[in-house]
């Protein structure tokens, strides 16, 4: 199976944005150092409007997602992130849909 692309969305409590940014800045470098994601740096976006929503797009290597869920260095980032986030407009605090690459050129 090809590597999966994750589009992680984080709905950050406004008063926790700085603390969240500090954790997020460690996220991909930690995943990369452990070999759980591809070499391609993530795309990280912040909503224009407040309250802040961040989106992080990166590519897991095969089994990287599963290995990350068991590694203490990753959990040391994910666990303190959770209380910095909030459910908003019926959406969860954070979500991580996974996608496979698709090209229209391959399907013509």
N, CA, C and O atoms as CSV, one atom per row, in Angstrom:
chain,resi,resn,atom,element,x,y,z
A,1,UNK,N,N,0.847,-1.181,0.000
A,1,UNK,CA,C,0.000,0.000,0.000
A,1,UNK,C,C,0.894,1.247,0.000
A,1,UNK,O,O,1.894,1.294,0.716
A,2,UNK,N,N,0.535,2.250,-0.800
A,2,UNK,CA,C,1.342,3.476,-0.810
A,2,UNK,C,C,1.286,4.179,0.552
A,2,UNK,O,O,0.387,3.949,1.361
A,3,UNK,N,N,2.270,5.035,0.767
A,3,UNK,CA,C,2.271,5.823,1.993
A,3,UNK,C,C,1.002,6.653,2.075
A,3,UNK,O,O,0.484,7.121,1.061
A,4,UNK,N,N,0.512,6.827,3.282
A,4,UNK,CA,C,-0.728,7.566,3.496
A,4,UNK,C,C,-0.431,9.004,3.898
A,4,UNK,O,O,0.469,9.271,4.693
A,5,UNK,N,N,-1.203,9.921,3.333
A,5,UNK,CA,C,-1.093,11.335,3.660
A,5,UNK,C,C,-2.142,11.645,4.717
A,5,UNK,O,O,-3.308,11.279,4.567
A,6,UNK,N,N,-1.731,12.314,5.777
A,6,UNK,CA,C,-2.660,12.701,6.834
A,6,UNK,C,C,-2.874,14.204,6.757
A,6,UNK,O,O,-1.941,14.970,6.519
A,7,UNK,N,N,-4.122,14.608,6.965
A,7,UNK,CA,C,-4.482,16.016,7.056
A,7,UNK,C,C,-4.990,16.218,8.481
A,7,UNK,O,O,-6.176,16.057,8.768
A,8,UNK,N,N,-4.062,16.575,9.361
A,8,UNK,CA,C,-4.382,16.720,10.783
A,8,UNK,C,C,-4.937,18.115,11.030
A,8,UNK,O,O,-4.357,19.112,10.598
A,9,UNK,N,N,-6.056,18.174,11.724
A,9,UNK,CA,C,-6.686,19.450,12.057
A,9,UNK,C,C,-6.747,19.580,13.563
A,9,UNK,O,O,-7.213,18.678,14.259
A,10,UNK,N,N,-6.275,20.708,14.059
A,10,UNK,CA,C,-6.228,20.980,15.492
A,10,UNK,C,C,-7.029,22.252,15.774
A,10,UNK,O,O,-6.710,23.310,15.231
A,11,UNK,N,N,-8.058,22.165,16.608
A,11,UNK,CA,C,-8.858,23.332,16.991
A,11,UNK,C,C,-8.349,23.812,18.350
A,11,UNK,O,O,-8.686,23.247,19.391
A,12,UNK,N,N,-7.543,24.849,18.318
A,12,UNK,CA,C,-6.772,25.290,19.477
A,12,UNK,C,C,-7.556,26.320,20.297
A,12,UNK,O,O,-8.148,27.250,19.748
A,13,UNK,N,N,-7.547,26.134,21.615
A,13,UNK,CA,C,-8.120,27.141,22.506
A,13,UNK,C,C,-7.284,28.414,22.347
A,13,UNK,O,O,-6.055,28.347,22.389
A,14,UNK,N,N,-7.927,29.569,22.167
A,14,UNK,CA,C,-7.165,30.797,21.918
A,14,UNK,C,C,-6.096,31.086,22.975
A,14,UNK,O,O,-4.997,31.525,22.638
A,15,UNK,N,N,-6.405,30.847,24.225
A,15,UNK,CA,C,-5.455,31.140,25.297
A,15,UNK,C,C,-4.303,30.131,25.359
A,15,UNK,O,O,-3.365,30.312,26.136
A,16,UNK,N,N,-4.370,29.080,24.552
A,16,UNK,CA,C,-3.343,28.032,24.567
A,16,UNK,C,C,-2.508,28.004,23.292
A,16,UNK,O,O,-1.712,27.087,23.087
A,17,UNK,N,N,-2.687,29.001,22.441
A,17,UNK,CA,C,-2.046,28.945,21.123
A,17,UNK,C,C,-0.522,28.876,21.207
A,17,UNK,O,O,0.092,28.073,20.505
A,18,UNK,N,N,0.087,29.683,22.033
A,18,UNK,CA,C,1.551,29.674,22.113
A,18,UNK,C,C,2.077,28.312,22.568
A,18,UNK,O,O,3.020,27.778,21.984
A,19,UNK,N,N,1.468,27.758,23.604
A,19,UNK,CA,C,1.889,26.441,24.101
A,19,UNK,C,C,1.702,25.376,23.020
A,19,UNK,O,O,2.549,24.501,22.842
A,20,UNK,N,N,0.569,25.463,22.297
A,20,UNK,CA,C,0.316,24.524,21.205
A,20,UNK,C,C,1.400,24.642,20.125
A,20,UNK,O,O,1.913,23.633,19.643
A,21,UNK,N,N,1.740,25.875,19.753
A,21,UNK,CA,C,2.759,26.087,18.724
A,21,UNK,C,C,4.083,25.445,19.117
A,21,UNK,O,O,4.779,24.881,18.273
A,22,UNK,N,N,4.429,25.532,20.392
A,22,UNK,CA,C,5.680,24.934,20.858
A,22,UNK,C,C,5.660,23.416,20.652
A,22,UNK,O,O,6.651,22.837,20.205
A,23,UNK,N,N,4.545,22.779,20.974
A,23,UNK,CA,C,4.433,21.334,20.768
A,23,UNK,C,C,4.416,20.983,19.279
A,23,UNK,O,O,5.084,20.043,18.848
A,24,UNK,N,N,3.648,21.746,18.500
A,24,UNK,CA,C,3.548,21.469,17.073
A,24,UNK,C,C,4.916,21.597,16.392
A,24,UNK,O,O,5.219,20.857,15.456
A,25,UNK,N,N,5.725,22.525,16.860
A,25,UNK,CA,C,7.049,22.705,16.252
A,25,UNK,C,C,7.951,21.486,16.468
A,25,UNK,O,O,8.927,21.305,15.740
A,26,UNK,N,N,7.636,20.662,17.449
A,26,UNK,CA,C,8.403,19.443,17.726
A,26,UNK,C,C,7.809,18.204,17.049
A,26,UNK,O,O,8.472,17.172,16.950
A,27,UNK,N,N,6.560,18.306,16.583
A,27,UNK,CA,C,5.816,17.148,16.113
A,27,UNK,C,C,6.493,16.453,14.936
A,27,UNK,O,O,6.957,15.321,15.071
A,28,UNK,N,N,6.554,17.116,13.786
A,28,UNK,CA,C,7.116,16.471,12.603
A,28,UNK,C,C,8.591,16.119,12.797
A,28,UNK,O,O,8.997,15.020,12.419
A,29,UNK,N,N,9.424,17.020,13.379
A,29,UNK,CA,C,10.819,16.619,13.569
A,29,UNK,C,C,10.977,15.341,14.401
A,29,UNK,O,O,11.876,14.538,14.148
A,30,UNK,N,N,10.111,15.159,15.382
A,30,UNK,CA,C,10.165,13.935,16.195
A,30,UNK,C,C,9.749,12.729,15.360
A,30,UNK,O,O,10.417,11.696,15.374
A,31,UNK,N,N,8.631,12.867,14.626
A,31,UNK,CA,C,8.182,11.766,13.766
A,31,UNK,C,C,9.251,11.418,12.738
A,31,UNK,O,O,9.476,10.242,12.454
A,32,UNK,N,N,9.914,12.431,12.177
A,32,UNK,CA,C,10.943,12.197,11.158
A,32,UNK,C,C,12.166,11.517,11.754
A,32,UNK,O,O,12.709,10.581,11.168
A,33,UNK,N,N,12.601,11.992,12.923
A,33,UNK,CA,C,13.780,11.405,13.572
A,33,UNK,C,C,13.557,9.931,13.886
A,33,UNK,O,O,14.503,9.142,13.880
A,34,UNK,N,N,12.317,9.561,14.158
A,34,UNK,CA,C,11.980,8.173,14.469
A,34,UNK,C,C,11.718,7.341,13.207
A,34,UNK,O,O,11.538,6.127,13.297
A,35,UNK,N,N,11.697,7.983,12.037
A,35,UNK,CA,C,11.484,7.268,10.782
A,35,UNK,C,C,10.039,6.942,10.492
A,35,UNK,O,O,9.763,6.030,9.712
A,36,UNK,N,N,9.094,7.667,11.101
A,36,UNK,CA,C,7.673,7.370,10.939
A,36,UNK,C,C,7.020,8.129,9.784
A,36,UNK,O,O,5.918,7.782,9.360
A,37,UNK,N,N,7.700,9.171,9.268
A,37,UNK,CA,C,7.149,9.981,8.182
A,37,UNK,C,C,8.181,10.111,7.069
A,37,UNK,O,O,9.364,9.829,7.258
A,38,UNK,N,N,7.708,10.543,5.909
A,38,UNK,CA,C,8.598,10.718,4.757
A,38,UNK,C,C,9.521,11.914,4.985
A,38,UNK,O,O,9.350,12.676,5.936
A,39,UNK,N,N,10.488,12.060,4.104
A,39,UNK,CA,C,11.439,13.180,4.178
A,39,UNK,C,C,10.795,14.518,3.841
A,39,UNK,O,O,11.296,15.571,4.234
A,40,UNK,N,N,9.684,14.472,3.113
A,40,UNK,CA,C,9.055,15.720,2.677
A,40,UNK,C,C,8.504,16.488,3.874
A,40,UNK,O,O,7.674,15.961,4.614
A,41,UNK,N,N,8.955,17.729,4.075
A,41,UNK,CA,C,8.468,18.507,5.229
A,41,UNK,C,C,6.961,18.709,5.172
A,41,UNK,O,O,6.368,18.691,4.094
A,42,UNK,N,N,6.348,18.899,6.318
A,42,UNK,CA,C,4.901,19.078,6.345
A,42,UNK,C,C,4.501,20.451,5.823
A,42,UNK,O,O,5.308,21.379,5.762
A,43,UNK,N,N,3.249,20.547,5.454
A,43,UNK,CA,C,2.625,21.839,5.199
A,43,UNK,C,C,1.823,22.147,6.461
A,43,UNK,O,O,0.986,21.346,6.876
A,44,UNK,N,N,2.075,23.297,7.066
A,44,UNK,CA,C,1.354,23.687,8.276
A,44,UNK,C,C,0.657,25.012,8.000
A,44,UNK,O,O,1.282,25.977,7.560
A,45,UNK,N,N,-0.632,25.046,8.262
A,45,UNK,CA,C,-1.460,26.217,7.998
A,45,UNK,C,C,-2.169,26.644,9.284
A,45,UNK,O,O,-2.511,25.810,10.123
A,46,UNK,N,N,-2.384,27.955,9.427
A,46,UNK,CA,C,-3.191,28.493,10.529
A,46,UNK,C,C,-4.352,29.251,9.923
A,46,UNK,O,O,-4.184,29.991,8.954
A,47,UNK,N,N,-5.530,29.066,10.496
A,47,UNK,CA,C,-6.701,29.773,10.006
A,47,UNK,C,C,-6.477,31.282,10.079
A,47,UNK,O,O,-5.766,31.773,10.956
A,48,UNK,N,N,-7.087,32.002,9.157
A,48,UNK,CA,C,-7.004,33.451,9.149
A,48,UNK,C,C,-7.809,34.008,10.316
A,48,UNK,O,O,-7.394,34.963,10.973
A,49,UNK,N,N,-8.945,33.411,10.560
A,49,UNK,CA,C,-9.846,33.878,11.613
A,49,UNK,C,C,-9.544,33.203,12.940
A,49,UNK,O,O,-8.897,32.158,12.995
A,50,UNK,N,N,-10.019,33.813,13.988
A,50,UNK,CA,C,-9.953,33.224,15.322
A,50,UNK,C,C,-11.322,32.673,15.671
A,50,UNK,O,O,-12.318,33.167,15.142
A,51,UNK,N,N,-11.419,31.682,16.529
A,51,UNK,CA,C,-10.338,31.032,17.239
A,51,UNK,C,C,-9.463,30.214,16.284
A,51,UNK,O,O,-9.922,29.795,15.221
A,52,UNK,N,N,-8.209,29.990,16.665
A,52,UNK,CA,C,-7.255,29.382,15.738
A,52,UNK,C,C,-7.532,27.903,15.461
A,52,UNK,O,O,-7.861,27.118,16.351
A,53,UNK,N,N,-7.385,27.576,14.205
A,53,UNK,CA,C,-7.396,26.182,13.761
A,53,UNK,C,C,-6.119,25.982,12.952
A,53,UNK,O,O,-5.795,26.778,12.070
A,54,UNK,N,N,-5.405,24.915,13.263
A,54,UNK,CA,C,-4.184,24.582,12.538
A,54,UNK,C,C,-4.419,23.312,11.734
A,54,UNK,O,O,-5.124,22.403,12.173
A,55,UNK,N,N,-3.819,23.265,10.555
A,55,UNK,CA,C,-3.846,22.071,9.725
A,55,UNK,C,C,-2.394,21.711,9.407
A,55,UNK,O,O,-1.595,22.557,9.006
A,56,UNK,N,N,-2.085,20.438,9.597
A,56,UNK,CA,C,-0.743,19.921,9.334
A,56,UNK,C,C,-0.882,18.756,8.364
A,56,UNK,O,O,-1.595,17.793,8.646
A,57,UNK,N,N,-0.208,18.840,7.230
A,57,UNK,CA,C,-0.302,17.816,6.191
A,57,UNK,C,C,1.075,17.181,6.025
A,57,UNK,O,O,2.057,17.864,5.736
A,58,UNK,N,N,1.130,15.863,6.213
A,58,UNK,CA,C,2.395,15.157,6.050
A,58,UNK,C,C,2.114,13.723,5.630
A,58,UNK,O,O,0.962,13.289,5.599
A,59,UNK,N,N,3.176,12.989,5.308
A,59,UNK,CA,C,3.027,11.633,4.788
A,59,UNK,C,C,3.667,10.620,5.733
A,59,UNK,O,O,4.854,10.704,6.051
A,60,UNK,N,N,2.857,9.666,6.171
A,60,UNK,CA,C,3.366,8.555,6.974
A,60,UNK,C,C,4.110,7.590,6.066
A,60,UNK,O,O,3.726,7.415,4.910
A,61,UNK,N,N,5.160,6.964,6.563
A,61,UNK,CA,C,5.739,5.820,5.867
A,61,UNK,C,C,4.891,4.602,6.243
A,61,UNK,O,O,4.038,4.683,7.128
A,62,UNK,N,N,5.125,3.495,5.580
A,62,UNK,CA,C,4.350,2.288,5.879
A,62,UNK,C,C,4.488,1.925,7.357
A,62,UNK,O,O,5.602,1.816,7.868
A,63,UNK,N,N,3.381,1.740,8.029
A,63,UNK,CA,C,3.268,1.407,9.453
A,63,UNK,C,C,3.695,2.543,10.393
A,63,UNK,O,O,3.733,2.353,11.609
A,64,UNK,N,N,4.016,3.715,9.844
A,64,UNK,CA,C,4.434,4.830,10.687
A,64,UNK,C,C,3.354,5.267,11.657
A,64,UNK,O,O,3.635,5.563,12.818
A,65,UNK,N,N,2.126,5.306,11.186
A,65,UNK,CA,C,0.993,5.703,12.027
A,65,UNK,C,C,0.867,4.772,13.229
A,65,UNK,O,O,0.717,5.221,14.366
A,66,UNK,N,N,0.930,3.487,12.963
A,66,UNK,CA,C,0.796,2.500,14.046
A,66,UNK,C,C,1.969,2.596,15.028
A,66,UNK,O,O,1.770,2.534,16.241
A,67,UNK,N,N,3.171,2.746,14.510
A,67,UNK,CA,C,4.342,2.836,15.382
A,67,UNK,C,C,4.315,4.114,16.226
A,67,UNK,O,O,4.727,4.100,17.386
A,68,UNK,N,N,3.836,5.205,15.652
A,68,UNK,CA,C,3.778,6.477,16.384
A,68,UNK,C,C,2.876,6.368,17.607
A,68,UNK,O,O,3.163,6.956,18.650
A,69,UNK,N,N,1.787,5.616,17.479
A,69,UNK,CA,C,0.837,5.477,18.588
A,69,UNK,C,C,1.398,4.704,19.776
A,69,UNK,O,O,0.783,4.671,20.841
A,70,UNK,N,N,2.545,4.092,19.601
A,70,UNK,CA,C,3.138,3.299,20.678
A,70,UNK,C,C,4.451,3.882,21.179
A,70,UNK,O,O,5.029,3.360,22.132
A,71,UNK,N,N,4.936,4.958,20.554
A,71,UNK,CA,C,6.259,5.459,20.909
A,71,UNK,C,C,6.170,6.562,21.970
A,71,UNK,O,O,5.418,7.521,21.794
A,72,UNK,N,N,6.916,6.442,23.055
A,72,UNK,CA,C,6.826,7.432,24.140
A,72,UNK,C,C,7.219,8.851,23.724
A,72,UNK,O,O,6.689,9.813,24.279
A,73,UNK,N,N,8.135,9.004,22.761
A,73,UNK,CA,C,8.520,10.349,22.326
A,73,UNK,C,C,7.370,11.055,21.609
A,73,UNK,O,O,7.220,12.272,21.723
A,74,UNK,N,N,6.562,10.299,20.874
A,74,UNK,CA,C,5.414,10.869,20.176
A,74,UNK,C,C,4.290,11.132,21.177
A,74,UNK,O,O,3.654,12.185,21.137
A,75,UNK,N,N,4.052,10.192,22.058
A,75,UNK,CA,C,3.002,10.376,23.064
A,75,UNK,C,C,3.309,11.562,23.969
A,75,UNK,O,O,2.395,12.200,24.491
A,76,UNK,N,N,4.593,11.858,24.157
A,76,UNK,CA,C,4.995,13.005,24.975
A,76,UNK,C,C,4.621,14.330,24.307
A,76,UNK,O,O,4.631,15.371,24.964
A,77,UNK,N,N,4.294,14.305,23.028
A,77,UNK,CA,C,3.805,15.488,22.317
A,77,UNK,C,C,2.286,15.448,22.232
A,77,UNK,O,O,1.621,16.445,22.515
A,78,UNK,N,N,1.735,14.304,21.846
A,78,UNK,CA,C,0.290,14.202,21.653
A,78,UNK,C,C,-0.491,14.385,22.953
A,78,UNK,O,O,-1.507,15.081,22.970
A,79,UNK,N,N,-0.033,13.773,24.030
A,79,UNK,CA,C,-0.807,13.841,25.274
A,79,UNK,C,C,-0.945,15.269,25.805
A,79,UNK,O,O,-2.049,15.648,26.195
A,80,UNK,N,N,0.122,16.084,25.841
A,80,UNK,CA,C,-0.075,17.460,26.303
A,80,UNK,C,C,-0.807,18.351,25.292
A,80,UNK,O,O,-1.283,19.426,25.657
A,81,UNK,N,N,-0.904,17.921,24.034
A,81,UNK,CA,C,-1.674,18.699,23.046
A,81,UNK,C,C,-3.166,18.653,23.360
A,81,UNK,O,O,-3.863,19.657,23.213
A,82,UNK,N,N,-3.649,17.514,23.785
A,82,UNK,CA,C,-5.092,17.309,23.927
A,82,UNK,C,C,-5.786,18.382,24.763
A,82,UNK,O,O,-6.802,18.909,24.311
A,83,UNK,N,N,-5.299,18.740,25.961
A,83,UNK,CA,C,-6.013,19.752,26.744
A,83,UNK,C,C,-5.908,21.170,26.166
A,83,UNK,O,O,-6.588,22.075,26.650
A,84,UNK,N,N,-5.082,21.380,25.154
A,84,UNK,CA,C,-4.955,22.695,24.527
A,84,UNK,C,C,-5.983,22.901,23.420
A,84,UNK,O,O,-6.075,23.980,22.833
A,85,UNK,N,N,-6.752,21.852,23.145
A,85,UNK,CA,C,-7.698,21.853,22.030
A,85,UNK,C,C,-9.128,21.845,22.536
A,85,UNK,O,O,-9.397,21.488,23.683
A,86,UNK,N,N,-10.051,22.251,21.652
A,86,UNK,CA,C,-11.461,22.282,22.026
A,86,UNK,C,C,-12.332,21.830,20.858
A,86,UNK,O,O,-11.997,22.049,19.694
A,87,UNK,N,N,-13.447,21.201,21.187
A,87,UNK,CA,C,-14.447,20.893,20.175
A,87,UNK,C,C,-15.086,22.215,19.764
A,87,UNK,O,O,-15.251,23.122,20.579
A,88,UNK,N,N,-15.440,22.306,18.496
A,88,UNK,CA,C,-15.955,23.576,17.999
A,88,UNK,C,C,-16.940,23.323,16.874
A,88,UNK,O,O,-16.644,22.568,15.947
A,89,UNK,N,N,-18.108,23.945,16.945
A,89,UNK,CA,C,-19.126,23.857,15.897
A,89,UNK,C,C,-19.448,22.407,15.544
A,89,UNK,O,O,-19.604,22.069,14.371
A,90,UNK,N,N,-19.545,21.567,16.547
A,90,UNK,CA,C,-19.864,20.166,16.344
A,90,UNK,C,C,-18.707,19.330,15.831
A,90,UNK,O,O,-18.884,18.148,15.536
A,91,UNK,N,N,-17.525,19.923,15.720
A,91,UNK,CA,C,-16.351,19.198,15.233
A,91,UNK,C,C,-15.466,18.808,16.406
A,91,UNK,O,O,-15.443,19.504,17.421
A,92,UNK,N,N,-14.736,17.702,16.281
A,92,UNK,CA,C,-13.888,17.252,17.383
A,92,UNK,C,C,-12.694,18.174,17.606
A,92,UNK,O,O,-12.374,19.008,16.758
A,93,UNK,N,N,-12.041,18.016,18.753
A,93,UNK,CA,C,-10.853,18.802,19.088
A,93,UNK,C,C,-9.806,18.722,17.992
A,93,UNK,O,O,-9.228,19.726,17.575
A,94,UNK,N,N,-9.582,17.506,17.542
A,94,UNK,CA,C,-8.629,17.254,16.469
A,94,UNK,C,C,-9.096,16.047,15.695
A,94,UNK,O,O,-9.788,15.180,16.228
A,95,UNK,N,N,-8.719,15.997,14.454
A,95,UNK,CA,C,-9.019,14.811,13.658
A,95,UNK,C,C,-7.897,14.599,12.657
A,95,UNK,O,O,-7.168,15.524,12.299
A,96,UNK,N,N,-7.784,13.352,12.218
A,96,UNK,CA,C,-6.640,12.926,11.415
A,96,UNK,C,C,-7.071,12.047,10.244
A,96,UNK,O,O,-6.655,10.890,10.182
A,97,UNK,N,N,-7.884,12.542,9.317
A,97,UNK,CA,C,-8.227,11.683,8.182
A,97,UNK,C,C,-6.983,11.366,7.351
A,97,UNK,O,O,-6.104,12.208,7.163
A,98,UNK,N,N,-6.938,10.144,6.869
A,98,UNK,CA,C,-5.824,9.675,6.041
A,98,UNK,C,C,-6.290,9.531,4.596
A,98,UNK,O,O,-7.433,9.164,4.326
A,99,UNK,N,N,-5.379,9.828,3.682
A,99,UNK,CA,C,-5.685,9.795,2.260
A,99,UNK,C,C,-4.589,9.044,1.514
A,99,UNK,O,O,-3.452,8.949,1.976
A,100,UNK,N,N,-4.953,8.518,0.361
A,100,UNK,CA,C,-3.986,7.925,-0.552
A,100,UNK,C,C,-3.817,8.871,-1.730
A,100,UNK,O,O,-4.781,9.519,-2.140
A,101,UNK,N,N,-2.622,8.964,-2.278
A,101,UNK,CA,C,-2.425,9.816,-3.450
A,101,UNK,C,C,-3.304,9.336,-4.607
A,101,UNK,O,O,-3.505,8.136,-4.795
A,102,UNK,N,N,-3.810,10.270,-5.356
A,102,UNK,CA,C,-4.635,9.950,-6.524
A,102,UNK,C,C,-4.309,10.934,-7.616
A,102,UNK,O,O,-4.159,12.127,-7.350
A,103,UNK,N,N,-4.197,10.468,-8.818
A,103,UNK,CA,C,-3.900,11.326,-9.952
A,103,UNK,C,C,-4.896,11.055,-11.064
A,103,UNK,O,O,-5.101,9.906,-11.456
A,104,UNK,N,N,-5.507,12.100,-11.564
A,104,UNK,CA,C,-6.444,11.944,-12.678
A,104,UNK,C,C,-5.727,11.395,-13.902
A,104,UNK,O,O,-6.335,10.684,-14.702
A,105,UNK,N,N,-4.452,11.710,-14.061
A,105,UNK,CA,C,-3.689,11.207,-15.205
A,105,UNK,C,C,-3.584,9.686,-15.185
A,105,UNK,O,O,-3.505,9.053,-16.238
A,106,UNK,N,N,-3.585,9.096,-13.978
A,106,UNK,CA,C,-3.490,7.648,-13.866
A,106,UNK,C,C,-4.812,6.950,-14.157
A,106,UNK,O,O,-4.854,5.728,-14.295
A,107,UNK,N,N,-5.898,7.729,-14.251
A,107,UNK,CA,C,-7.228,7.140,-14.378
A,107,UNK,C,C,-7.961,7.603,-15.641
A,107,UNK,O,O,-9.190,7.640,-15.681
A,108,UNK,N,N,-7.197,7.948,-16.649
A,108,UNK,CA,C,-7.820,8.388,-17.906
A,108,UNK,C,C,-7.853,7.272,-18.904
A,108,UNK,O,O,-8.340,7.455,-20.020
